[in-house]
Amino acid sequence: MAAPHPPAPSPAGEGEQKSLSEWERDIPADMKGRGQDLGSLTEVKMSIYLGIDIGASTVKLGLWDAEKGVIGDRLDNPSRASEGPDATINVIKSAATEICKTHNINPQDLKAIGACCPTPIDPSGLCVYPTNIDHSWQGVNVKQKLSDSFNLPALLLNDGDAAAYREYAVRETQHQSSSSMAQFITGTGLGGALIINGKIFCAPGVAAELGHILTDSSDTADVCGCGAKGCAETRASLLGLRNMVKHRQAQGNVPEALQGDPMEVAKTLRQLGQSENPLQDVTDIWHEYFTNLGRAARTVLNIVGCDLIVISGGAQEKQPNASEASYQRFKTDAIGWIRHEIDHSFPHLKNTRVEWSIDTLSDSAAYGAAQYASIILP
Ligand SMILES: [Zn+2]
């Protein structure tokens, strides 16, 4: 979780500063008509941010205009993260040139960079430890590398925080936000974030890792990737689905649909859960999944007292072959199971909302990082 950073001083050396005429020459022809004085040139330069979502396998770039919103489509490329941060920075530099060219934008006219990484981030922009990326990223100041590479101010966030900020920003525009929002991001693991009074809750090192809240103290609790036992992530994630399949297989008598490699079966469970008449075993697995999510949400309420819990990610996706009615039933059941855990302890918290994400852009962490950069590096 990255702390807000003060705007970095311009990294460009005196000798590299462009003259006004050089800036003007670089401005796309269709933008030149907006004015000839320094004021209007500054206006052209100043509102577009580059968002970058660095993942273990893919790096996603998007352009975001503080006044007009998302510009064009996202550009995804293999991240080469296993070759180390410098290989990924090279991928990003080429991709940034490409996406800027597509939209007739001079990269040097960008206002700043908002990036995110699948690791805890410290306030200086350093990857604290490589939870979901190659070990060569540990202790690397990715924010500084980006800033140096582009001669631009940069911001580095945890990817879950960036995705949650995007959700918060979308909700703001639709008057559905909250001053105290927790988000659970379901996927292979279980990510989390807290947005408090419009700012990402952060701390040096680790913060709001909601997937690692203890929710299962039973004899069959599984060891989590973090080393602890019984984390919410060991149930409410793709890995959790795999764990639950494995336990059922060990007990024997599982229906044919749940036989075979547990991870492969886990990948079919969303489809099975959104079918017309799901098998009881399938319903039981999803019940356990969302019950654990509800327990984690309850703990968040105990500590922070959020009035909005948002669920996003893989569990929310609609299977292409699912009917709208089955999909809605799946989602309604899930919210009900989460609510049951919250209401059990807090029956008076009627105004605490538990909702699915309303952000319609998929994998929008790059835009969340860019939007947060526009707040922190205005
Ligand atoms: Zn854990």
Boltz pocket constraint, residues with backbone or C-beta under 6 A from the ligand:
constraints:
  - pocket:
      binder: B
      contacts: [[A, 211], [A, 212], [A, 213], [A, 224], [A, 225], [A, 226], [A, 227], [A, 228], [A, 231], [A, 233]]
      max_distance: 6.0
